[in-house]
Amino acid sequence: MTETIKNQILAVRDTGETNMFDIRTVQYIANRECFFELVLYLEDHRKEYTHFILTGEAE
């Protein structure tokens, strides 16, 4: 997970618009905010994303 991805995840979280485990909505918000790296990352790295959400640590 790159720093860009981490920062985009945190930016989506900071909107307070969705539960961060609602990945489809996270992707929607990321797309709206032009966080295209995050949209693509979530397609193939859900396990790593979930680990980051739960622990704050990248695998």
N, C-alpha and C positions, 0 to 999 in steps of 0.2 A: 504494500500500500504506500503510495507516494504522499508527500506532504500536501500536494495539491488536492488529492482525494480526501485526506483528513480534514483539510480546511473547508472543503465543500460540504462534507458531512456535518461539520460543526455549524456551518452557515445555515444549512437546512434545519438543523436542530434548533438554532437560535430563533428561527421564525415562529416556533411554537405552534405551527399549523397542523401537525400530525404526530401520531405515535410513530417513533422511528422504526418500529417493527413492521409498519405498514409500508412495505417496500415499494409497491406500485405508486402510492401517494408520494413517497420520498422521490421516486423517479419523476413524477409529474412536476413537483416543486423544483427539482434540480433542472429539468428541461426548461421550465419557465424562467429560471434564473440564469440560463445559459451555462450550466455546469454539465456540459456534455461528457466530460471525462467520468463523472460520477454516474451518469445514466448508463454508460457502457460498462463501467466497473461492476455495477450491481447485477448485470446480466450473468456474469460468470464467476463472481466472487461473493456469493451470499454468505457462505460460512465465515469468511474472513470479516465481512461487514458486521455480521451478528456478534462475532467475538469482540470487535472494536466497540460496538454499542454497549455490550455487557461489561467490558473490563476497562475500556479506554486505552487498550494496548493493541498495537498492530501485530499480527502474527509474523 
